[in-house]
Amino acid sequence: MTAAADPAPERTPMLSVRSLHVRYGAAQALRGIDLDVYAGEVVTVIGGNGAGKSTTLKTVSGVSEMLKHVDGSITFLGKDIVRKPAYRIARMGMAHVPEGRRVFPDSSAEENLMLGAYRRKDSDIASDLEAVYARFPILAERRRQPAGLMSGGEQQMLAIGRGLMAKPTFLLLDEPSLGLAPLVVEQVFAAIRQLKAEGLTILLVEQLATKALAVADRAYILETGSVVMSGSATDLAHDPKVRAAYLGA
């Protein structure tokens, strides 16, 4: 497979990843990947299980994991973040919605949402909470309910809402459709499309490649920790090799 060209070189990416290698002990998870995300676009990373998709997001957001070794460059808003802890990266405007939701089960839905705003000092928290409830009305109905008693789809909406409560300029979404019923998947992707229309920059890892390519501007395809193809999401969605390998065509 060959790599397609990225956007015009005179643009400055919001996120730039260069020659990124990641190891967990002796296991090589990422093998020198390059990746750019520009302001206002949705970029998706697709690939099979074990390709390195979630590792890419975790490394970008600074999530600390045992036995992880990182080499390469990660630049966010013009600053090197490869050695920064996750909380400092979050303060720069990046929010990570992890695979598996990771809600706090004994806390209420509203308490989970408010945890997303823990670092904020501005006066817009209450209005932003209402905006999350408007985006996901079921969360307003469940606001006093323990998150652990919510359905998988409700927890996914809660996880996204919690990320939005951080008021990010850059959102990482890791497998938002995982384990959800088809109707809920449609609701989640409708929310992603709305966030895109509002101008939020998104880096999306998603197992449902067809839906990911449909919502994204550009895409990267990973295989065994390497980028094997990149370019316009529309072009990749119509590429015969991509269709055969990832889209079931």
N, C-alpha and C positions, 0 to 999 in steps of 0.2 A: 504494500500500500504506500502511496505517496502523500506527502503533506501539502495541503492547499495553503495559499498565502493568507496571512492575518491582515487586519485593517492597515490603512495607510501608515507608513513609518513615522510621519511627522506627528501623529497623535501620541500623547503620553498616557500609558495605561495606569489605571488606578492600582491594579495589582500586576506585578511582573515576577514570574518565577523563571529562574535560569539554572540549568544543569543541576537539578535537585535530585540528590541521592538520599535515600532513607533506608536504614537497616534496623531490624529488630534482632539483636544478637547477631547470629550468622546469617539470618534470612534477609535477603535483599528485597525490599518492598517497592522502592522507586528507583529507576535507573536513568538518572540524568534528564528528567522531563523539563520542557520549556512550556510556559503557559502565560497568557496575558488576558486580563479582563479590563475593559474600558468602561468609563462612567456611563451609566444609563443602560447598559446592555445586560442580557441574560446569557451566560455561557454555561453549557452543560458538559459534564464529563461522563462518558458512558464506557461500558466495557463489561466483561464477564466477572464472575465471582473471583476474588483474589487478584484482580488486575491492578489494584492500588488506588481505587477511587476514593474511598473513605480516608485512607492514609494521606492522600493529597490534601483534603480539607482539614484534617486534624493537624497536619504539619503547618499549613498556612495560618491557622488560628492559634497555634502555640499550645495545643493541648499536650500536657505532659504525660508521657507513657514510659513505663519501665523498659530499659534496654534499647531505647530509641537513639539512633545516631544519625545526625543530619549533616549533609554537606551540600553546598550550593548557595544560591542567592534567592531571597524572597524580599521584594520591595513593595511596600504599601504606602500610597500617598507620598512617594518619593523617599521614604525612609526604610532602612534595612530592618526587618523584623525577625530574621531567622533566629536570633538569640533572645528575643524578648519573651517574657512570660505572657500567658494568655490574658491575664487581667489588664496588662498594659496595651495589648493589641485591641482588646475590647474598648478601652478608653479612646482609642483612635477612631472608633466608629464601625468596628466589625462585630457582627453577631453571628454565632454558629448555632444552628438548630441541628442537633445530633441525630444520628441514626438511632432508632428505637425510642425516640421521644424523650426519655430521661426526665420525666416529670417527678415531682416530689409527691408520693402517693398519699401521705397522711395530711398534706396541706390542701386547702381548698383551691378551687380553680383560680379564684381571685388572688389568693396568696401566691400561687405560682406565677401569675402574671406580674404581680408587684415585685417579685424577685428579679424579673427582667429589668426593672427600673432602679435597682439598688444603688447604682453609681450616679444617678441623675440628681441634680440640684435645682432644676428649672421648675417653672410653675405650670407646665403643660401636662404633667403626669395624669391628672384626673381626666382631662380631655382626650389624651391618648388612650387611656383605658376604655373610655366610651367608644373611641374609634375602633378598638379591637372588638368590642362587643357588637358594634354595627357590622363589622366585617364577618364575624362568626357569631351569629345570634344565639346559637346553642350554648355558647360559653356564658352568655348573660343569664340564661335559664339555669345553668349549672354553677353559678358563681360561688355558692356556698357549699357545694358538694366536694368531698375529698376526691382529688384527682385519680386516686387508685381505683375508684368505683366508676370512672368514666369509661366509655367504649374506646377502642383503639383509634377510631376516627376523631372522636372528641379530644383525646389526648394529643393527637397530631396537630389539630387546630390550636390546642392550648400551647404546645411547644412552639409553633410558629408565632402565636400571639405573644408569648413570653419573649421571643427574639425581637419582635417589633417594639415591645415596650422599652427596649434599650435605645430606641430611636436611632437605628444604625443607618449609615450611608452605604454599607456593603453587607449583604446577607449571604451566609453559607447555608445551603439546604442539603442535608444528607439523607437520601432515600425517603422522601416525604410520602411516597405511596406504599411503602413496605407494610404488608399485612393488612391492607385496607380493602373494604368491599368496593366494587366498581363505582357505585354511586358516590361514595365518599372520595374516591380518587378524583372523580370529576369536580367535586367541590374544592378539593385542595388545589387542583390545577387551575380552576377558575380564580382562586385567590392569588396564585402566582402570576397569572396573566394580568390581574388588576394591579398588583404591585409593580409589574413591569410598566404598565401604562402610567403609573404614578411616578415613574422615573427611578425606582430603586434599583441599584446594581446588585445582581444576583449571580452567584456561582452555585450551580445545581448538580448534584450527583443523583442519578436516578436509574433504577433498574428497567423501567418501562421506556425503552429507547424511543419508540415512536412518539409518545407524549412529550418526552424531553426535547426531542428535535423540533416538535411542532411549536413549542413555546420559546425556544432559544433563538438567539441571533447567530451565535457561533457554537462550535462543538469541538471537543477533543476526544479521541478514542484511545483508550489505554488497553494494552495487552501486556501481561506479566511485567508491569511496572514501567513500561515505555510508551510514549506517544507514538502511535503508528499512523495516525491520520488527524488532520485538523482543518477547519475551514468553516464556510457558511453552513449553518444547520440545514438550510434548504437543499444545498448541493449534496451534503452528506446523506440526507434522507432519500435522495434519488440515486445515489451511487450504488451500482449493482453489488459491489463487494460488501458494502455496509448493509444493504438490504438482506443479502444472503446470510451474513454473519450475526446481525443483531435485530433485524426487523421481521424475521420469520418469513421473508419473501424468497 
